[in-house]
Amino acid sequence: MKFVFSIFFIISAFAVQAQDALGWYNSGIDKFEEGNTLGAIKDFTASIDLDASLAESYWGRGSVYAQLQQFSLALEDLNNCITLDPGVADAFYNRAFVHMAMDEPQRALNDLNMYILLNPKDINGYFSRLEILVKFSEHQKAFADMEKIVTLDANTPSEYLQRGRVKYLNKDSVGCIEDLDKAIGMMPTFMEAYFLRGKYFYQFGMNNKAIQDLNIYLLSDDKDDEAYVLRGECYSRQGEFSLAANDYSKAIETKSDNPVYYFDRGFFYIQLQEYEKARVDFKKAIYFRHDDIRLAYFNLGIAEYKLDNKMDACDYWKKSEGVGAEYLIKYCN
């Protein structure tokens, strides 16, 4: 969610009451930026009590309510802000967030359209609208926003990361890595950027670079099964099947019902000639209903055959429904 609290400067002289209202407004901003949300609400409320026509105070209080997930209160304040001053662009942006939280994506889309109309150079509006357009399967409009995003300036690590995602979707393999490099350069502790860059390096076949980024990311989150699987795949590509199996074991500790994890680890165990472990994994892959159940039975047959269980192997190859036909002919007659 985007909360941009800007100081509301006075150009001309106001009445003392209006100046006091502005002072409470600015105090509310300061307290919000310090993390004192309750204090911020109190100050924005004091500003509204003194000057009910100051639209920005409703925006400020409504934005704090939104962050606190008090959505009905947030919606009421943001509505008041927009009624008083439809030119407060960030009120539309934050109200879009509230509408999404309340499962009203069409209203959120309408607000984002208004935000972009008022603030056409802010990349964040397009990011948010793109997410909704994809949900609505508005592919042509989504593609237009993607094309627009890559032409806009990114200024924060988060903006560089999101623009990097879009460049990846646009098949700009160089540009997406450059944006993630900038995100990490601006914030060396930005773990999400390390994960994403590692994922893209994996997609591009740059296994060692992927491993380096995933190593850093996993220091901050040792329960992310996807990160372990990605690193395990990089190791397997390099023939380091023991390291690959270890990473899949860590992934399974977090997500113990994923049949793909057992299937893949079973394959690594076969490469390592650890057939007992492979047999257990392929049985679990079958139990958890692997998408390619025929291939799971086929590999289970191989593990059994290597363990000198010829009859069991032949039974599993029969269950593979044609995948193991050659092995049936060769070993089971």
N, C-alpha and C positions, 0 to 999 in steps of 0.2 A: 504494500500500500504506500502511496506517495503522500507524505505530509510535508508541505513546504510552507513554513511559517515565516513570512516576510514582515519586516517592521513596517508599520503603517505610518508613513510620514505625513506631517501636516504642512501644507503649503501656505494656507491663509490662517488668520486668527480664528479660534473657535471660542464659544462661550466656555466659562469655567467648568460647567457640567460636562460638556463634550470633551474638554481636555482631560478631565478626571476619568471619563469613560475610556478614552484612548490610553491613559496610563494603566488602567486595569487590564486592558487588552494586551498591551505590550508586556505587562507583568505575567499574564497568562502564557504568552509565548515563551518567555524566559523559563517559567516553571516547567512547561511541557518539555522544553529542550533539556532541562536538567533531570527529567524523568519523574517529576512531581506531578502526576496526572490529576490527583485530587485537588491539589493546590491550583493547578491550571483551570480546572472546572470552576472552582470557587471564584477565581479572578475574572474569568470570562462572564460568569453570572453577574458579578458586581458591575462589570462594564455594561451588560444588557440592562440591568436595573436602572442605571444612570442614563443610558441612551439606547432606547429600544430600536432606533433606526440605524444603528451601526452594524451593517451586514456582516462585516468581518468577524465580529464577536460571536455571532451565531455559527459562522464557519469554523472558528477556532474551537468552540465548545463541541460542536457536532463532530469535528474530526477527532477530538479526544475520546468522545463517546464511541466512535467507530472503532478506534484502536482498542478500547476496553470491551468491545463486542456487545455494547449496549445499543443495539441497532435501531430500536424504535425511537429512542431519545436522539440518536444521531440523525436519523431521517427527519425528524421534526425540525431540528436546528438547521440542517442543511437546506431543507425546503424553505425555511424562513429567510435564510441568507439569499437564496436564489430569487425569491419573491422581491426582497428589498433591493437587490442589485444583481441582475442576471449576468453582469460582466465579471463576476468573481469566478474565474475559470476553475480554480482548484476545488470549489464547492461541487461542481459537476463531476470532477474526477473522484472525489471522495464519496460522493453519493453513488457513483457507479459501483464502488467497492461494497457499499452497504447493500445495494440491490443484488449484487452477486451473492453476498452472504445470506440474503433472504431468498435466494433461488428465484430471482427475477431477472434473467439474463437479457431479455429484450429491453427492459428499462435501463439496465446497465449500459447496453449498447447505445441507446438513445443519448444517455448522458455523455458517453465517451465521444460520440459524434459532435456534441456541443463543445466538449472540452477541446477537441482537435480544431474545430472551427475557430475557437477563441485563441488557441495556443498551437498553431500549426507546426511549429519548429521543435516542440518537445517530443522527444523520442518515446517517452514513457506512455503517452496516450496511444500511440500506435502499437506498442507492445501489448497493452491491455486489451485494445480492440481486437488485435489479431487473435488472442486467446479465445474470445467470444465468437469471432467469425469462424474459427476452426470448429468450435462446438456446434455451430449452426450449419456446418458443411457449406459455408459460403466461400467456396474455394477461389473463385475469381477475385472477390473482394479481398480475401486473405492474401492472395498472391500480390495484389496491388499494394497492400500495406507492407508486405515483406520487401518489395522493391523500394518503397519509400524509406523504410527504416535504414537501409544500408547507405542512403544518401545523407542521413542526419548525423549530427555530431553527438558523440557519447562523451560524458563528462565525469561519470563516477564509475567505480569498479563494477557495480551492478549493471549499469547501462552497457559497459563494454562486454560483460558476460552475456547479457541478453542479445546484444547485437551480434555477438559471436555465434550464438545459437541460430540466429536467422541466416547468417552467412553460410553456416554449415548446411542448412536446409536448401540454400541457393547453390549448393555445391561449390562454394568458394573455399577450398581447403586451405589456401594460404591466408585469406582474410580472417577466417574464423580463429585460426591459431594466433594471428597477430593481435586480435582483439582480446583473447584470453591472456596473452603475454602482457598486454597493457593493464588488464584488470589485476593480475598478480603483481606487476610492477608497482601499481598504485597501492595495493594492499597485500603485502606478502603473506598475511595470515588468512587470505580468502580461500578457505578450503574447498568450497563448491567449485571454484575456478580450476583448482588442481584436479579435482575429480573429472570435470568436463573435458579439460585439456587431455587428461590421460585417456578418457574414453575416445576422444577424437584421434589421438595418436594410435590407439588400438585399431580404430576403423581404417586408418591410413596405412596400417602395417608397420608402424614405427614402434616396435615392441619395447625396446630398451627405454625409449623416452616415456612410453606409457607406464612402464613399471616404475620409473623414477617418480612420476607424478602421483601414481596410486600409492606408492610407499609413503609419501608425505601425507596424502589424504587419510590413509588408514591409521596414521599416528593420532589423528583427531577423532576418528570414528572407527573403532574396531568391531562394530556390529553391522556394518554395511555389507550385506551378502553380494550385492551387485558388484561392488568394488573388488571383493575377493575373486569373484568369478572372472571379471575382466583381467585381473592380474594373472589368474590361473591359466586363462586362455593364452595370454602372452607367453607364459612359461612353456605351455604345451607346444606352441608354434616353434619354439626353440629346442624342443626335444627334452626339456627339463620336466619330465612327467612326475617325479617325486614332489617337486615344488608345486606343480599344478594340482596334484592330489591333495596336498596340504592346504592349499587355498580353498579348494572345494570343500574340504572338511570344515573349515572355518565358516564358510557360507552355510553349510548344512546345520551348524550349531545355531545359526540365527533363523534359518528357514528350513525346517526339517521335513516339510511335506512337498518339496518341489521335485517332481520326478526327473526333470532335466539334470539337476545337480547329481543325482545318483547315477543316472545313465552316463554322464560325461566322466564322472570319477571312476565308474566301472571300466570305461575305455582306457583311462590312464593306468588303472591297475593291471589290465591285460598287457599293456605295453611294458609294465614293470614285472610281468610274470607273477603277479600276486593274485592268483586265480581264486583263492578262497574269498578274498575281499571283493573281487570283481563279481563273483556269484551272488554275494549278499546284496551288492549295489544294484545289480540288474533285477533281482527279485523285488527290491524296494521300488525301482522304477516302474515295474509292472504293477505292483500293489497300488501306487499312487497314480496309475493310469497315464503313463507316458504317451504322448501323441502318436509316436511311431512304435506301437506295441509289437509289431512284427519284428522290427529290428532289435527290440529289447530281448525278445525270445531268441532270436538268432545269436546275439552276443552271449546270452546266458548259456546257450548250447555250446558255444566255443569254450566258455569257462569250465563247464562240466566235462567237456571232452578232455581238456588239458588236465583235469583232476582225475582222469581215468574213469569217469562215470559215463561210459558210452551209451548205455540205455537211456539215461536221463537226457544226455545231449541229443540223442535222436528224437526223443519225445518233444523237446523244446524246438528243434528244427522243424518238426512237423507243424507245431503251433505257429511257426513264423509265416505260414501260408505262402510258400513259394520263395521267400527270401533265402531259405536254407536248402532249396531243392538240390543244388549241386553237392552240398555236403551230405545230404541224405543218400544220394546215389553213390558218393565216393566212400562214405564211412559206415553206412547203416544197412547195406544189403547183406 
